């Protein structure tokens, strides 16, 4: 089962698993409980407003648990440290971490010991936490497909959730 496979990926899955006449159910990624917002950051003060907006958003109870996607390992570490400094129970997750550290971070998030996970796109495959209330993109994802796959990790339980793209002019 996969929630967001493209037709090409679905065909590859069928071929690799040697499936014969598999049952397929396809629907759009848009869910009524999930809102999509783009917040532009441009002009004087935008460098300070972007992190302040993320912190303020994640400090609201209704936006946790939350996932913050970053484009680089470095920004993942920096944003996680910033959120921790603001008192949020935060875990960092990226492919450059030792496997046991990634496992600890993911487990802490899944158990609710961390309210926020800050991650690169290495986080998410196989992660099924139904009560994620918000997904934030610190940087633009690599593609529209990647965006809706990552954003779609919010609100899988059917309750209100949001996907927020923090867009800078350079994006």
PEFEN-V392164 format. One record per backbone hydrogen bond with DSSP energy under -0.5 kcal/mol. CO is the residue of the C=O (numbers start at 1). NH is the residue of the N-H. If there is no record, write none. Layout:
co = [CO	CO]
nh = [NH	NH]
This chain:
co = [6	7	8	9	10	11	12	13	14	14	15	19	31	33	33	35	37	38	39	40	41	43	45	45	46	47	48	49	50	51	52	53	54	55	56	57	60	61	65	65	66	67	67	68	68	69	69	72	73	74	75	76	77	78	79	80	81	82	83	84	88	89	89	91	93	94	98	98	99	100	101	102	103	104	105	106	107	108	108	108	109	115	115	116	117	117	118	119	120	124	126	128	129	130	132	133	134	135	136	136	137	143	144	145	146	147	148	150	151	155	161	162	163	164	164	165	165	166	167	168]
nh = [10	11	12	13	14	15	16	17	18	19	18	21	34	35	161	163	165	40	167	42	169	46	48	49	50	51	52	53	54	55	56	57	58	59	60	60	63	64	133	134	117	69	136	70	119	138	139	76	77	78	79	80	81	82	83	84	85	86	88	87	90	115	116	118	120	97	101	102	103	104	105	106	107	108	109	110	111	112	113	114	112	65	66	91	68	119	93	70	123	127	128	130	132	157	155	162	67	164	69	138	166	147	148	149	150	151	152	153	154	158	35	135	37	137	166	39	167	168	41	171]
